[in-house]
Amino acid sequence: MDRLLEQALLLDDHGALARRLDALAQGYESGEMSRAAILVLAAEEWRQAGQPATALDRYQSALEDGGEVPVDPRAGIADTLFELDRPEEARALIAAVGSGDWNPATALTVAETLMAYGDLDAAHEWATDGARACGAVGSGIRDSLLRTRYRIRVDLGLPEDDLDALLDASR
C-alpha cells in the first residue's frame, strides 16, 4: 500500500491511484488495513482527481462495509456533500455523527470541513470537543485539533482559555 501511494504521489495522478485502490478494494479480503479504509483512501483520491460524485460513492461503500477506519466515513461524506453544494444534507450527517460515538480524528475532520465552509461556531465546538476527548496526554491529533481550534478562536474573536495553554505546552 505504501509503495502504491508513493508511486501515485510521484506521478501526481490521483485518478490512476483511485482506480488502483478501487481494484484493490474489490478483491480485498483481509490484511493490515480494512477494506473500508482502502475505500476511504480511494474516495480521497477521487476527490483529488476532481470526481466528487465517485468519491461520495466510495465513502458510502466504506460506511456500508463497516470495517475499521481512522476517521468515520460520514465525515468524508459530509465534506463531499458540501463540495457538491448539498449543505443541508452535510449538516444533517454531521449532526448524526455528533449524536453518536466519534473519535478525535473524526472531530478534526469535521472541524476542518465546517471551517472550510464558513461555519466557524460549529467548527470551534467540534475542535474543542475533540481536543477534550484526547485527554491530558499529548498526541498528533490533539495538537492538530488545538492548532485548528486556535485559528478558529482567533477568527471568532474569542478570548484565550485553558485549551490554549495546552497548545503552548505542546510546543
Steps between C-alpha positions, in 0.01 A plus 500: 500500500778743589675430169176556310439833672860611449491422127177693452632800690811504286291484183241746638226287344217478750260342252736210430555444872125513566440236233774278645357536849153415367638187338684406818186549711289284268702187557621580851420261781744569782834657581661776702214738432130450449321508166311804631831683558603427140165631377552821702844542340341446158233760581766753599686439176180534295444837665857604417435389142199734481239224514293579812200287394721192469665591831158518664425149375827364643443665838151347505649159415748538786216584738298199384805274527526585869870421529737684730600845377696782668229759417127432477417487126198722569743788558630453145146466369404828668803680358420368153134600535612856573721483191199385297300799632275286720559677835174396668583132452855562619385674818246226574771236463737695727223519759457122474874450552491732800211315661691172508846376582783679319875521547732803504616436141139520385452819704801655326364412156156640583650818652715559190201440272279742690779757508551468124130558437470798734329357807760616751281461809428133429863443395617647831265271691626190317865598545442571870314174562760307302792651692330423831431142387874449451560529873808639669753300303637681198458350154530609141122510463458701819764749387328531161166555670651764728662682206178488298302617802744787558460625141122480530500670841706790365269534199199506734668754729461278806727542804772251591407214729641187667535309172721771355745433783519137385600620153778712651619203709513271195759714323 
